[in-house]
Amino acid sequence: MKNRCGLLIALLMLCFLSACGKGSKEENPESIKIGTNRAIGASAVYVAEEMGYFDDLNVKVEVLDFSDGTAIMEAMAAGELDMCVVGAMPVAVWNAKGLDVRILEGVNNGGHVILTRNDTGIQSVSDLKGKSLTVPSPGTVTDVLLKGFILPDAGIAEDSITAITGIAPADMANAMMLNQVDAIMTWEPFASVAEASYDNVSVVYDCASEWQEKYNSDYAYPVNVLAVNGAFIDNHFKLVQSVTNSVNKAIDYINTDASAYGTIASILDIDENIVANAMKRSMVSNELDQEAVMQFMEKSKELGYIEKIPEKEKLFDQRIEEGIQREN
């Protein structure tokens, strides 16, 4: 009898410990690492950090700088990051390759332009034929936007322009002014910096406004998104929810408070007037057009960047938006 009672107590203790183990998934880790890069499109996460919106999360939030989306996604794949603010395209491409990384919401839309010197004779995209143009890294939002949408809409074959690669975004405008390239495909704040720095430059194509007109949309094409490691959100849903709320608070601040542009200018070390001009083309918003993301994925497949299009159910995690915590 005593042996049976001892066995029963042991089983009860095992169940209790098991239950505690399940509950531990919501215990906060020592820190949460968010990867991104310093640009207008990722400004919300830096603003959240600067304004102290992460301070009440009872966990250290580390915002880590990376050179580009590829470096961010490599760090995500290596398990070095828990969340990131990065282009929707890199997330979708890595998701399609099997990495469990999920998009939570948008962070910004639009912000790209094609810019040229006034002496090149380029007045529209169709005039790029036979001219040189900086092109971005393959598979990025900028690259797919150019090769999948802009050039085909203008009836221009990709090989009819001279593609110039390897120029850093901050150096593109200077290369154009030194006649090393006829036009540049760039984004904010680099476009606004170029306009403020040189008198003889013109915007040939404003990607955000063109997209809105073509698709009759209130929002431009999706660029940066807030993404998360799948296992991390499954184990720390409430924490991810709190981080998302903090980023959304920063987005609201940027869109409603006149002092926000000064905050962003300080973070990016640029003039406040440049931020104001950049914001006319780069919309900070948590709204995300999932169908537009899938359009970009279809173009990526056509361009040969991915073999298959990721499943929407695996790419987008809407539990934060819906306020639902799925049981695992």
Secondary structure, DSSP 4 states (H G I P E B T S, - for coil): -HHHHHHHHHHHHHHHHHHHHHHGGGS--SEEEEEE-SSGGGHHHHHHHHTTTTGGGSSEEEEEE-SSHHHHHHHHHTT--SEEEEEHHHHHHHHHTT--EEEEEE-EEE-EEEEEETTS---SGGGGTTSEEE---TTSHHHHIIIIIIHHHTT--GGGSEEE----HHHHHHHHHTTS-SEEEEETTHHHHHHHH-SSEEEEEEHHHHHHHHHT-SS--B-EEEEEEHHHHHH-HHHHHHHHHHHHHHHHHHHH-TTHHHHHHHHHTS-HHHHHHHTTTEEE-S---HHHHHHHHHHHHHTTS-SSPPPHHHHB--HHHHT-----
